[in-house]
Amino acid sequence: MISEPDMYFSEDITLFLALVVTGLLCFMCLNLLWRRGKLPPGPTPLPLLGNILQLCGGDIVILLRKMREKYGDVFTIYLGSRPVVVVNGYNAVKEVYVDRADDFLARGDTATFDTSYHNHGVGFTSDMDKWRELRRFSLSAMRDFGMGKKSIESCIIEESQCLVTELRHTKGSFINPQHFFNKVACNIMFSIMFGHRHDYEDTELLDVVNTISETFYIVSSCWGQVFEMFPRIMTFIPGKHQQILSNMQKLLQYVRKRVEKNKETLDPNNPRDYVDAFLNKMEKDKNNPNTVYNIEELVTSTLQIFFAGVETTSSTLTSAVLVFMKNPDVLGKVCEEIDRIIGRDRSPKMEDRNRMPFTDAVIHEMQRFIDLVPMGVARKTTRDVEFRGYYLPKHTNIYAMITTVLKDPACFPYPNEFNPKNFLDENGEFKKNDGFMPLAAGKRNCMGEALVRMEIFLLIVTIVQNFVLKPELSMEDLDLSPDVSGFGNLPKSYTLAFITR
């Protein structure tokens, strides 16, 4: 039996706790209203939960497009308690990426990767001084080992012929092409980062490409989107998002082993690859207490460059072949131009591109239409910023919606359909377009963009030069809409036969 004083004490405690909880909720609501008053308008968020009701009804890219119709080119959403300013359209996105680049140059929060990288690495660090130093070094090192040079062109040409051989071995059977494109892209990045390639059936190669592909898919799916909203909670809740965390640790461990192998055989006077160059820089800077060159930055930077290079090329090739089969008239014109300019007896070269305006326009249009990274990679403001009549405090997260640039009718006459005329003038010559920014733009654009463009041109032309593309489904049943649309727009799985021409 509870005594009367104990009962009153219990009631007092209950009342006190209720007042505390109520006070905290009121404080959060007032704080939320204060922040919203300074940020652009947007859907009303719930305390702690943010805009979960508005963002859990489908793919986030589609939902954000619908919000733009209501709130305009600049609006605010809340991922949990975290506000994100969403910027749409060529003019506004260009302002973020180019015109006022220094104001929006910091890396934004991306929980699906930040949970593993912990603010390390050239791609995902939010430390601006570290980023500048690592980016400068990485661009220099990658150029030294082939990016944008004749040597990497030779590497890609050699790898494209390996792909041709592998596809011929399928003897016209129906296959999923992504498995082959993953291997090609991975081997090219292996050559730059680690100085060697793998045989296509090598178990190490297969394990790496499968892990990268699976990770990017889950990050782009609804599981990845929910993780972005509630990373602290979702870390402890079972689900497919847990595979992101385990896969990232697996990839980091793989890179660490590769780094150790390089250390064992390192010749400081003859660096073989990106890892060797970084190890040399570590040795030169070992007495500098403020150096950014250490094992952790080496491992994370290597993986970030490697991951981006593999997935960008592989997914683009997979989508491009599907687009070709859906548009046989375009494919036929590309084949005619290849036969006329290159023929079938030699491999394509980058110097051929200037004499192939239609093919060049088609490849640009494919990248635009595929829209691989629709939301870009999150940015943050580097200082308090006044932007289009709104006040954005320092460290405000920004989603610059690349998809709305690539589909901006002010830039492209055919924004919502696949049409090479978006990159052709009235004389049928290739025409550049300022709205073409599939991998962002400005000071913090994709470091490997030149490499990706080279890979895509040489590989696509080689495939079309050597094979007739025969889909298993009818042309009418081929679906160009993405399987998932989040961090990436990833194509639906399909099969085709590569018939030797």
C-alpha positions in Angstrom: 0.0 0.0 0.0 1.4 3.5 -1.0 1.5 6.0 1.8 -0.2 9.4 1.2 3.1 11.4 1.1 4.6 8.9 -1.4 1.5 9.3 -3.5 1.8 13.0 -3.5 5.5 12.8 -4.3 4.7 10.4 -7.2 2.1 12.9 -8.6 4.6 15.7 -8.2 7.2 13.8 -10.2 4.7 13.0 -12.9 3.6 16.6 -13.2 7.2 17.8 -13.3 8.1 15.4 -16.1 5.0 16.3 -18.0 6.0 20.0 -17.7 9.5 19.3 -18.8 8.4 17.3 -21.9 5.8 20.0 -22.8 8.5 22.6 -22.4 10.9 20.8 -24.6 8.3 20.3 -27.3 7.3 24.0 -27.1 11.0 25.0 -27.4 11.5 22.7 -30.4 8.4 24.1 -32.1 9.4 27.7 -31.4 13.0 27.0 -32.6 11.5 25.3 -35.7 9.3 28.3 -36.4 12.2 30.7 -35.9 14.4 28.9 -38.4 11.6 28.5 -40.9 10.9 32.2 -40.7 14.4 32.9 -42.0 14.6 30.1 -44.6 12.6 29.8 -47.9 9.0 28.5 -47.6 8.2 24.8 -47.8 5.8 22.2 -46.4 5.1 22.4 -42.7 7.4 20.0 -40.8 6.6 18.0 -37.6 8.9 18.3 -34.6 11.8 15.8 -34.9 10.0 14.0 -37.8 10.4 16.9 -40.3 8.6 16.3 -43.6 8.4 12.6 -43.3 4.7 12.7 -44.2 5.5 14.5 -47.5 8.6 12.6 -48.4 7.7 8.9 -47.7 5.1 8.6 -50.5 7.5 7.6 -53.2 10.9 8.4 -54.8 12.2 11.6 -53.3 13.2 13.2 -56.7 9.6 12.9 -58.0 8.2 14.3 -54.7 10.6 17.3 -54.8 9.6 18.1 -58.4 5.9 18.2 -57.2 6.9 20.5 -54.3 8.6 22.9 -56.8 5.3 23.3 -58.5 3.8 24.6 -55.3 6.7 26.5 -53.6 8.8 27.7 -56.5 12.5 27.3 -57.5 13.8 27.7 -53.9 12.1 26.0 -51.0 12.9 24.2 -47.7 12.3 20.7 -46.6 13.2 19.0 -43.3 15.0 15.6 -43.2 14.1 14.8 -39.6 15.2 18.0 -37.8 17.7 19.0 -40.4 16.6 21.8 -42.8 17.6 21.5 -46.5 17.2 24.2 -49.0 16.2 22.8 -52.4 17.3 24.8 -55.4 15.8 24.3 -58.9 16.3 25.4 -62.5 19.3 26.4 -64.5 19.6 30.0 -63.3 19.3 29.2 -59.6 21.5 26.1 -59.7 24.2 28.0 -61.8 24.2 30.6 -59.1 25.0 28.0 -56.5 27.6 26.1 -58.5 29.3 28.8 -60.5 28.3 32.5 -59.9 28.5 32.3 -56.1 30.5 29.1 -55.8 32.5 30.2 -52.8 29.3 30.7 -50.8 28.1 27.2 -51.4 31.3 25.2 -51.6 31.2 23.1 -48.5 30.1 19.5 -48.6 26.7 19.0 -47.2 25.5 16.2 -45.0 25.1 12.8 -46.7 24.4 10.4 -43.8 24.6 7.2 -45.9 28.2 7.9 -46.7 29.2 10.2 -43.8 28.5 7.4 -41.3 31.4 5.5 -42.9 33.8 8.3 -44.0 33.6 10.4 -40.8 34.6 13.6 -42.5 37.6 12.1 -44.3 38.4 11.9 -48.0 38.5 14.4 -50.8 34.9 13.8 -51.9 33.0 14.0 -48.5 35.1 16.1 -46.1 33.4 19.3 -44.9 36.8 20.7 -43.9 37.5 23.3 -46.6 41.2 23.5 -46.2 41.6 19.8 -46.2 39.3 19.5 -49.3 41.3 22.1 -51.2 44.6 20.4 -50.5 43.3 16.9 -51.3 41.6 17.9 -54.4 44.7 19.7 -55.7 46.8 16.7 -55.1 44.2 14.2 -56.4 43.8 16.0 -59.7 47.5 16.3 -60.2 48.1 12.6 -59.3 45.3 11.4 -61.5 46.6 13.4 -64.4 50.1 11.9 -63.8 48.6 8.4 -64.1 46.5 9.0 -67.2 43.4 11.0 -66.6 42.9 13.1 -69.7 46.2 11.9 -71.2 47.0 9.6 -74.1 47.9 6.8 -71.8 44.5 6.5 -70.2 42.9 6.6 -73.7 45.1 3.6 -74.6 44.0 1.9 -71.4 40.3 2.4 -72.2 40.8 1.2 -75.8 42.5 -1.9 -74.5 39.7 -2.5 -72.0 37.0 -1.9 -74.6 38.6 -4.7 -76.7 38.5 -7.0 -73.7 34.8 -6.2 -73.4 34.2 -7.0 -77.1 35.9 -10.4 -76.5 33.8 -11.1 -73.5 30.6 -10.2 -75.2 31.4 -12.4 -78.2 31.8 -15.3 -75.8 28.2 -14.9 -74.9 27.4 -16.1 -78.5 24.2 -14.1 -78.9 22.5 -15.4 -75.7 20.4 -12.9 -73.6 22.4 -11.4 -70.8 22.3 -8.6 -68.3 24.8 -6.1 -69.7 25.4 -4.3 -66.4 27.5 -7.2 -65.1 30.0 -6.6 -68.0 29.9 -2.9 -67.8 30.7 -3.0 -64.1 33.8 -5.0 -64.8 35.0 -2.6 -67.6 34.5 0.5 -65.4 36.2 -1.2 -62.4 39.2 -2.3 -64.4 39.8 1.2 -65.7 39.7 2.6 -62.2 41.9 -0.2 -60.9 44.6 0.9 -63.5 44.5 4.5 -62.3 44.2 4.0 -58.6 46.1 0.7 -58.1 48.2 0.3 -61.3 46.7 -2.9 -62.6 43.6 -4.6 -64.0 41.9 -7.9 -63.3 40.7 -10.8 -65.4 36.9 -10.6 -65.8 36.4 -13.8 -63.8 38.7 -12.8 -61.0 36.8 -13.2 -57.7 38.3 -10.1 -56.2 37.0 -8.0 -59.2 33.6 -9.6 -59.0 33.3 -9.0 -55.3 34.3 -5.3 -55.5 31.9 -4.5 -58.4 29.0 -6.3 -56.9 29.5 -4.6 -53.5 29.7 -1.1 -55.2 26.7 -1.8 -57.3 24.6 -3.0 -54.4 25.6 -0.1 -52.2 24.7 2.6 -54.7 21.3 0.9 -55.4 20.3 0.8 -51.7 21.6 4.4 -51.1 19.3 5.5 -54.0 16.3 3.5 -52.8 13.7 4.4 -50.2 15.9 2.7 -47.5 18.6 5.2 -48.2 16.2 8.1 -48.1 14.8 7.1 -44.7 18.4 6.7 -43.4 19.1 10.3 -44.6 16.2 11.5 -42.5 17.0 9.6 -39.3 20.6 8.4 -39.4 21.1 8.2 -35.6 18.0 6.0 -35.1 18.3 4.0 -38.3 21.8 2.9 -37.4 20.3 0.7 -34.8 17.2 -0.5 -36.7 17.3 -3.6 -38.9 16.7 -3.2 -42.6 18.3 -3.1 -46.1 20.1 0.2 -45.1 22.3 -1.8 -42.8 23.8 -3.4 -45.9 25.1 0.1 -46.8 27.1 0.3 -43.6 28.5 -3.3 -43.8 29.4 -2.8 -47.5 31.2 0.4 -46.9 33.3 -1.2 -44.2 34.0 -4.1 -46.5 35.2 -1.7 -49.3 37.3 0.4 -46.9 38.9 -2.8 -45.6 39.7 -3.8 -49.2 41.3 -0.5 -50.0 43.4 -0.7 -46.8 44.7 -4.1 -47.9 45.6 -2.7 -51.3 47.4 0.2 -49.7 49.4 -2.2 -47.5 50.4 -4.2 -50.7 51.6 -1.0 -52.3 53.6 0.0 -49.3 55.5 -3.4 -49.4 56.6 -2.9 -53.0 56.8 0.9 -53.1 59.7 2.5 -55.1 59.6 6.2 -54.2 61.4 7.0 -57.5 58.9 5.2 -59.7 55.3 5.6 -58.4 52.9 3.3 -60.2 49.5 4.8 -59.4 47.5 7.1 -57.2 48.2 5.2 -54.0 51.9 5.3 -54.6 51.8 9.0 -55.2 49.9 9.5 -51.9 52.3 7.3 -50.0 55.2 9.4 -51.3 53.4 12.6 -50.3 52.9 11.1 -46.8 56.6 10.5 -46.5 57.5 14.0 -47.6 55.1 15.5 -45.1 55.7 13.2 -42.1 57.3 16.0 -40.0 54.4 18.4 -40.7 52.1 18.2 -37.7 49.3 19.8 -39.7 49.5 17.6 -42.7 46.4 16.1 -44.3 48.4 13.3 -45.8 47.8 10.2 -43.6 46.5 6.6 -44.0 42.9 7.5 -43.2 42.8 10.2 -45.9 44.5 8.0 -48.4 42.1 5.1 -47.9 38.9 7.2 -47.9 40.0 9.4 -50.8 40.9 6.3 -52.9 37.6 4.7 -52.2 35.6 7.8 -52.9 37.3 8.4 -56.3 37.1 4.7 -57.2 33.5 4.3 -56.2 32.4 7.4 -58.2 34.3 6.4 -61.2 33.0 2.8 -61.4 29.3 3.6 -60.7 29.1 6.7 -63.0 30.5 4.9 -66.0 28.7 1.5 -65.4 25.2 3.0 -64.8 25.6 5.4 -67.8 26.5 2.5 -70.2 23.7 0.3 -68.9 21.1 3.1 -69.4 22.6 4.1 -72.8 22.3 0.7 -74.4 18.6 0.6 -73.2 18.0 4.0 -74.8 19.6 2.9 -78.1 17.3 -0.2 -78.2 14.3 2.1 -77.5 15.4 4.5 -80.3 16.5 2.3 -83.3 16.4 5.2 -85.7 19.0 7.1 -83.6 21.1 3.9 -83.3 21.0 3.5 -87.1 22.3 7.0 -87.7 25.1 6.4 -85.1 26.1 3.2 -86.9 26.2 5.0 -90.2 28.4 7.7 -88.9 30.8 5.1 -87.2 31.0 3.1 -90.5 31.8 6.3 -92.4 34.3 7.9 -90.1 36.0 4.9 -88.4 34.9 1.8 -90.2 35.1 -1.6 -88.5 38.8 -2.4 -88.8 40.2 -0.2 -86.1 39.3 1.0 -82.6 37.7 4.4 -82.1 39.9 7.2 -80.8 39.0 10.5 -79.0 40.2 12.4 -82.0 37.3 10.9 -84.0 34.8 12.6 -81.9 35.2 16.0 -83.6 34.3 14.4 -86.9 31.2 12.7 -85.5 28.8 15.5 -84.5 25.7 13.3 -84.5 27.3 10.6 -82.3 28.7 13.3 -80.0 25.3 14.9 -79.7 23.7 11.5 -79.0 26.1 10.7 -76.2 25.6 14.1 -74.6 21.8 13.7 -74.9 22.1 10.3 -73.3 23.8 11.7 -70.3 21.2 14.5 -70.1 18.3 12.2 -70.4 19.6 9.5 -68.1 20.1 12.2 -65.4 22.3 9.9 -63.3 22.7 12.1 -60.1 19.4 14.1 -60.1 19.9 15.9 -56.8 23.7 16.3 -57.1 25.7 15.8 -54.0 24.7 17.9 -51.0 26.4 21.3 -50.5 26.5 23.6 -47.5 26.8 27.3 -47.2 30.3 28.5 -46.1 29.0 31.6 -44.4 25.7 33.4 -43.7 24.2 34.0 -47.2 21.4 36.1 -48.6 20.0 34.1 -51.5 17.1 35.2 -53.7 15.5 37.2 -50.9 16.1 34.6 -48.2 18.6 34.3 -45.4 20.6 31.1 -45.2 22.7 30.7 -42.1 26.2 29.3 -42.4 26.2 25.5 -42.7 22.8 25.3 -44.3 22.4 22.2 -46.4 21.7 22.7 -50.1 20.3 20.3 -52.7 21.0 21.8 -56.1 18.6 19.8 -58.3 20.7 18.9 -61.3 17.6 17.1 -62.8 15.8 20.5 -63.1 18.7 21.9 -65.1 19.0 19.0 -67.4 15.2 19.3 -68.0 15.0 23.1 -68.1 13.0 24.2 -71.2 15.0 27.4 -71.2 18.1 25.4 -72.0 16.8 22.4 -74.0 14.1 22.6 -76.7 13.1 19.0 -76.0 13.5 18.8 -72.2 11.4 15.7 -71.4 12.2 13.4 -74.3 15.3 11.8 -75.7 16.2 13.9 -78.7 19.8 14.5 -80.0 18.6 17.9 -81.4 19.1 19.2 -78.0 22.8 19.3 -78.9 22.6 19.9 -82.7 22.4 23.2 -84.6 20.4 23.8 -87.8 23.4 22.5 -89.8 23.6 19.2 -88.0 26.8 20.2 -86.2 27.4 19.6 -82.5 26.2 22.5 -80.3 27.4 23.0 -76.7 24.8 23.8 -74.1 25.5 25.6 -70.8 22.7 23.5 -69.2 24.7 20.4 -69.6 26.0 19.6 -66.1 25.2 15.9 -65.5 28.0 15.7 -62.8 27.6 19.2 -61.3 29.7 22.3 -62.3 32.1 24.8 -60.9 34.9 24.4 -58.4 33.5 21.3 -56.7 32.3 19.4 -59.8 33.2 15.7 -60.3 37.0 15.4 -60.5 36.8 12.5 -63.0 34.3 14.1 -65.4 36.8 14.3 -68.3 37.7 10.6 -67.7 34.0 9.6 -67.6 33.3 11.4 -70.9 36.3 9.7 -72.5 35.2 6.3 -71.2 31.6 6.7 -72.4 32.5 7.9 -75.9 35.1 5.2 -76.5 33.0 2.3 -75.0 29.7 3.2 -76.6 31.2 3.6 -80.0 33.1 0.3 -79.6 29.9 -1.5 -78.6 27.9 -0.1 -81.5 30.7 -0.7 -83.9 30.9 -4.4 -83.1 27.4 -5.5 -82.2 23.8 -5.4 -83.2 21.8 -4.9 -80.0 18.8 -7.3 -79.7 16.5 -6.8 -76.8 14.7 -9.8 -75.3 11.5 -7.7 -74.9 9.7 -5.9 -77.7 10.7 -2.3 -78.2 7.3 -1.1 -76.9 7.9 -3.0 -73.6 11.3 -1.5 -72.9 11.0 0.8 -70.0 13.3 3.8 -69.7 12.0 5.0 -66.4 14.4 4.5 -63.5 14.1 1.6 -61.1 14.9 3.8 -58.2 15.2 7.6 -58.2 17.1 9.1 -55.2 20.8 9.7 -54.8 21.0 8.1 -58.3 18.6 7.4 -61.2 19.3 3.7 -61.8 17.9 1.7 -64.7 15.6 -1.2 -64.5 17.2 -4.6 -65.0 16.9 -5.9 -68.6 18.5 -8.4 -70.9 19.7 -8.3 -74.5 21.8 -10.2 -76.9 25.0 -8.8 -78.5 25.0 -10.1 -82.1 28.4 -9.7 -83.8 28.1 -7.4 -86.8 
